[in-house]
Amino acid sequence: MPELPEVEVSRMGITPHLLNQTIQKIDVRQPKLRWPVPEEILLLQGQVIRQIRRRAKYLLIDTDTGTALIHLGMSGNLRVLEQFIEPNKHDHVDLTLTNGKVLRYHDPRRFGAWLWCEIDTEHDVMSHLGPEPLTDEFNAQYLFEKAQSRKVVTKQFIMDNKVVVGVGNIYASESLFGARVHPKTLANKLTLQQITLLVDEIKKVLARAITQGGTTLKDFNQADGKPGYFAQELQVYGKAGKACPVCSELIQEEKIGQRNSFFCESCQSNDGGK
């Protein structure tokens, strides 16, 4: 699944091609995505793209009429074509610009979404979201206060979009390893010092992943078709049974909250209790 860095890289990749361009037409070949594509999405036709933003894992294309919200789901990606070419089976949406370029949405599993939001309003899917992890709003004091009432393991806590957005499974495992926090430590048992380290690691891991182009996942390519490279630097994720890069003990794998989690039992002490 594309995570926050992959979505941010997609935003960076498509922006130079779309910003300030006029949308000639939008073709929705498959309206049955995660949610039905609303008819209002056709209001994009004839509109100038004023801004392309990201909120959590949503891409937002702003026009004077309203905003299109795009979610890549489990397997979606966006590609910018220099000109129209015949679509393949899973190419569900085309956004054609007056300059001839095409933004094409490809999604084999159809878990992604194209939604519509009127100008100066917020869509329901974003109303519950916590702060962005790379902003000042997400800081140690904020996370420490949130953790006090949460009797849930830390990995699930930092993956809760109501707490902070965009810390997906891969980056949660990597950040916890960097902060030397066991993924099963209860959130309300974390010290302020541990949380300070964890916040710092989350920011560093995500920023580094964005810089390097997003993690290489089999279902993700950047807008130019090139895969990301952060997977080459993953410390523990997907490395069960291999030597820890710090202490050489074997990396462990365990399902936590129905997600595969990777950690070093030796390095990631569990002082806070499980």
Salt bridges, closest charged atoms under 4 A:
GLU8 OE2 - ARG11 NH2 2.75
GLU8 OE1 - ARG54 NE 2.80
ASP27 OD2 - LYS25 NZ 3.80
ASP62 OD2 - ARG53 NE 2.61
ASP64 OD2 - ARG50 NH2 2.85
GLU82 OE2 - LYS101 NZ 3.92
ASP91 OD2 - ARG104 NH1 3.81
ASP91 OD1 - HIS106 ND1 2.71
ASP94 OD1 - ARG29 NH2 2.97
ASP94 OD2 - ARG104 NH2 2.76
GLU132 OE1 - ARG54 NH1 2.74
GLU132 OE2 - ARG55 NH1 3.05
ASP160 OD2 - ARG150 NH2 3.41
ASP200 OD2 - LYS204 NZ 3.57
GLU201 OE2 - LYS204 NZ 3.30
ASP219 OD2 - ARG109 NH2 3.38
ASP219 OD2 - LYS218 NZ 3.42
GLU233 OE1 - ARG208 NE 3.43
GLU254 OE2 - LYS184 NZ 2.91
GLU265 OE2 - HIS182 NE2 3.16
GLU265 OE2 - LYS274 NZ 3.81
